[in-house]
Amino acid sequence: MFHIYCPYCEEHREEEEFHPKGQAHIARPADPDACSDAEWGDYLFFRDNPRGIHHELWVHAVGCRKFFNITRHTVTYAILETYRMGEQPTITAESLASGEKAGNVQAASGGQQTVGASDAAVASVKGAQA
Amino acid sequence: MSDVRMFDSRPATAVDAESPLAVSNLAERARRSAADPGVTLRERAFLGHLILRGGAIVLDEAVREVLGVSLPARPGALVHDADGERSIQWLSPDEWLLIVPEGEAYTLEKRLRDALGDAHFAIVDVSGGQTLVELSGPRAREVLMKSTPYDVHPRHFPAGKGVTTTFAKATAIVRRPDEELWELVLRRSFADYCYRWLVDAGEEYGLAVEESGR
């Protein structure tokens, strides 16, 4: 069970109060009439499926009934942060990767993390799988 | 002045009304109440429930003018007016629940609408859609612990707090107006189910059921 921090209720609640609503930060094309079919198709149907950091939209369905964003790790299931609608994440795959270069190594739980993990850790995971 | 049409859902002329728990036959269970109850369950039917939506600042002004208390801005806060009969609870950043004694909802809604004027807001009378059940007694908290995943320990759930959460797999508002009392706001369609759940859960502590008086 996740124990999720709702940024509106300002406390942790049980997962059963929430519903996931898919990928967050999907921008609607500004002028739908002018965009190509490929762009419109991307907007409507195509979603990221990353191994690592994923920004998701969730709703506190039994509670304040507000939508908010969660940054979640798809391998470890760790919830790294939650933030309100309209805000930008402070933790991204890029920020984790650059943090690692600065010597701030992110915990590669179980050696599974490939986004934001050091090259050596990635190599060791690949070596273990081979 | 907003031009919203209002009607009194409970006019002065006698109209038959049934609480959501009318089908549950509380009177029958009340006769079999435990002598030294660990939990006492009491329905407070026919209270006025109003949902208030809008910006906190503009609503706060109107609520202070009409009720004499300020709107609780902190998440999960529950405040009562001077005589403890009227309460306002934070439900979400732009939504509050007002519970007032029977017969007051219509006049209160009118006064709030007058005070709010042309502001951007919504007031909905949901009195018919939900009912309030009180739990008291030394074992009341243990009944709640069996029923909701929410942490009801006094350290986490002090008096003056209220939350919307899952209750017995349904949805309910759990409130704690003071140290001795818990309140559940149950949706009409869940009321009978939740009542039966509470009776079943409270049985082992000795349960007393009190009728709401009408």
Interface residues (C-beta under 8 A of the other chain):
Chain A: Y8 C9 E10 E11 R13 E14 E16 E17 V62 G63 C64 R65 K66
Chain B: P75 G76 L91 S92 P93 E95 P149 Y150 V163 T164 T165 T166 T171
